[in-house]
Every structure is written in C-alpha cells, then in structure tokens.
C-alpha cells in the first residue's frame, strides 16, 4: 500500500482535488436551495479544502515563487476556515437563537483569527515526496503556531464526533459523526503504521469523506426554509 501511494501520489492528489471541487459545487447548490447557514459554512470549508488539495496536486507545475505564495495562502485559508467547524457543530446541536449559538460564533471568530495568524507565521520549506512538490511545515515555526496547527484539527474532530453522536441520538442520521470518524481514522493510519511521512496524503482521504458526509447531511437534514 505504501508503494502504491508513493508511486501515485500526484495522481491521488489530483483526483482528490477534483472530487472535492465536485462536492463543493453540490454544497453550493444545496446552500442556495435550502438557505441554511450550516450548509454555507460547509461549502466554505469545502472550498478551502479544494484550494488546499489543488495547490498540493499541481505544485510541481508552478514556479517556486508562485508555489510559495500559494502555499502561504493555503495555510492561512486552512487556519481561517477550519474553525468554522465550531459553528457547524452548534447548528448540528440545534442551538439556533440560543446563547450557545452566539458563544459558538464568538469562539469560531476568535479561532479563525488565531488559525489564520498561525498559518501566516508558519515556516515552510520546499519538499518533493511521492511525486508531489509542496511547501511543508518545518520545525523552525513559532511554537505557538505549531501548537495551533497540531491541536486545532484535533479539537475540531472531537466536536464533530460529539455533536454527530448527539444528532444520531436525536434524529438517527449518522453523517456528521461518520465525517469526524473518517477524519480521525485517516489521521491515525500514518502514525499507527509507521508511515508518518504519508500523513499529508492519507489525511486527504479523510477530508474527501468529511465533505461527502457533509453533503449527505446537508441533503437529508434540512428542509428548504429561511437562513438560520
């Protein structure tokens, strides 16, 4: 399996970017049709992940200068958009019009600012592996930026699992929980199998499945009514 991933790394990244773009389009259509804030947020995350995957997939086609600029934008966008998961989970928990919703939005905004700053200050170096040329994080990044980059995704996955489990109990729909579970599973495969150098590639599968389950949740979990 390792050899397969290494030999076809760029092809996998291109395929992932294409699938994510398609899922982002479906989420956009659903957001327009159902006018739900949660779906709008899911679309924004899908858009960010699509951009992320596209930069990784086509990195070898860019000049080093352009790739450096796009990579900086990639890390900033990732840090900026990932915390929107907090607000998504609040909608999943059906906290609309409550103090919990307001606090969730406040936390999302604060984390978005912190995530974007961490992405901007993260130090990177040009790396080529598995046929993919990208600017990868280095150990010379500020410690706080490294901590944000490491622990924020863990926190977002935990929120997806918790809110998804609550939604299963209430509505018997597992999609949010399954999305979080896929993110967790694919992030652990690398360390558990001794393939930590493939984490960036393996995690892309988890991201695709997250967007797929976002789309299924958006398609089945909301009626066509006003924006919440």
NORSULFEN-V529981 format. One line per field, one symbol per residue. ss: DSSP state (H for helix, E for strand, C for the rest). phi: phi as a letter, one per 40 degrees, with the letter a starting at -180 (. if undefined). Layout:
ss->???
phi->???
//
This chain:
ss->CHHHHHHCHHHHHHHHHHHHHHHHHHHHHHHHHHCCHHHHHHHHHHHHHHHHHHHHHCHHHCCHHHHHHHHHHHHHHHHHHHCHHHHHHHHHCCCCCCHHHHHHHHHHHHHHHHHHHHHHHCCEEEEEECCEEEEEECCCCCHHHHHHHHHHHHHHHHHHHHHHHHHHHHHCCCHHHHHHHHHHHHHHHHHHHCCHHHHHHHHHHHHHHHHHHHHHHHHHHCCCCCCC
phi->.dcccccbdccccccccccccccccccccccccbfbddcdcccccccccccdcccccbdccccccccccccccccccccccdccddcdcccccgcdgbcccccccccdcccccccccccccccbacabafgbbacbcbcccddcccccccccdcccccccccccccccccbgbcccccccccccccccddccbgbccbdccccccccccdcccdcccccbcbccaccb
//
